[in-house]
Amino acid sequence: MSDHNLCFWQDSIYPQQRPQSLDRDIETDVAIIGGGFTGLWTAYYLKQEAPDLKITILESRHCGFGASGRNGGWLMGNLAGEHHWLPKLPAAQQQQTIALITGIVEEVKRVCTKHALDIDLQHGGTLYSACRYPEQESIQRELLASLYASGYQEGDYQWLSPGELQQQLQVAPCYGGIFTPHTAAIHPGKLVSQLVDTLKSLGVSIYQNTPIEHLEPRQLRTVNHAIKADIIVNATEAYNLLQPKMRPYVLPIQSRVIATAPIAESVWQNVGLEQRQTFADASRLVNYGQRTADNRLVFGMRGDYRYGAKPQAEFSCPDKALSNIRHMIGELFPALDKVEITHHWGGSLGLSKDDTPYALFDPHSGIAQAGGYGGEGVGATNLMARTLCDMIFHKQTELSQAPWAHEGLAHKKLRRWEPEPLRWIGYNSIVKTLEIEENLCAKQQRPHWFRRIVTRFAGFLSRIFL
């Protein structure tokens, strides 16, 4: 195992451009804080709507430094927490909303084609397997029932028999699983860098190594310079330290991800994923993987929560986290048990209460923001950026009236997380419960009825807190 504590997506992009820092006071029509996907996509759609608009992006490190460059590379056509609100919508609005969500992949493909962006995109869908222990089948079948209750159809999510699943993904023991076509595998680092180049060609000013220290309506400040703007988009998501009042609404969770050395085709034949389908199993500890364009395995798992809702910018993946990932890979794919790990990294993603992403715009202050993606942000950021664009231009559209679109202040629209220390105790207690569930079920050392009770209890805790 390598000690290469570096994100593969960022390490594999050459040459690296030297970022330009802000060196003077400026005035702009729109100032965007954060050079991740939310900020980049918002700038793009604003420019498409109003090419003469003066837009400035201000990034504290380099574009893609945060979660946008530190994820598993899933471009998903779904949203976290959608099962909370989709079933409550009238039938016509429900199907309209589902079309917006599932259309994310095609919209990104359209932009990539228009601007000749090469981001290693492979539209192979996702395989949610039920494997390793029998309880995973009931978890996946309950997920499928929830999706159908939310208005999705069999063309969106379909059950695969064990034989059908193993034709695409060779896991054993196998109990079946779910397939959805609404996901593509991408290289997120390439998407960041090529969006940056595209925005520059459209006239967007991008300043990196430019941390913002103060935010107020229509004005920002760095240590040495002031930025005046009619509209300010706070696109920092889990790294939002400029608006203390927003911290109760976003829970920064640290993910852990690895990349292997390129794997021989003869070994991949014992794994599958010929169409580079993304994949996960039903473990509530959350795992996710993809086969990259150069035949590596990128695999990640949900991580920890730091007391006080503090995001994390620098990562040295703990030995325990690496060991857990290594163990999970070996359980899923015995052929990859000894594969070399060349990169390991982490990132902070933001969870909103009820796992529901949001796009907020307050016309009185001119401040817009989006977040709460819960791990689906590679795709959700595109949808939220289009939503912010319509809201900023006061357009009455399907997006600006979608369930995730809110006009006004956050504290009037979003649910708060519990105060500390209840937040820290609650999250870590549930993670510990999920670890117990995983160990009991994977080892199958207790009777089925006992494991079933533990699984039900773990699912209940996950629903009420996460």
Buried (B, 14 or more C-beta within 10 A) or exposed (E): EBEBEBBBBBBBBEEEEEBEEBEEEBEBBBBBBBBBBBBBBBBBBBBBBBEEBBBBBBBBBBBBBBBBBBBBBBBBBBBBBBBBBBEEBEEEBBBBBBEBBBBBBEBBBEBBEEBEBEBBBBBBBBBBBBBBBBBBBBBBBEBBEBBEEBBBEEEBBBBBEBEBBBEBBBBEEBBBBBBBBBBBBBBBBBBBBBBBBBBEEBEBBBBBBBBBEEBEEBBBBBEEBEBEBBBBBBBBBBBBBBBEEBBBBBBBBBBBBBBBBBBEEEBBEEBBBEEBBBBBBBBBBBBBBBBBBEBBBBBBBBBBBBEEBBBBEEBEBBEEBBEBBBEBBBBBBBBBEEBEBBBBBBBBBBBBBBBBBBBBBBEEBBBBBBBBBBBBBBBBBBBBBBBBBBBBBEEEBBBBBBBBBBBEBBEEBBEEBBEEEEBBEBBEEBBEBBBEBBEBBBEEEEEEEEBBEBBEEBBEBBEEBB
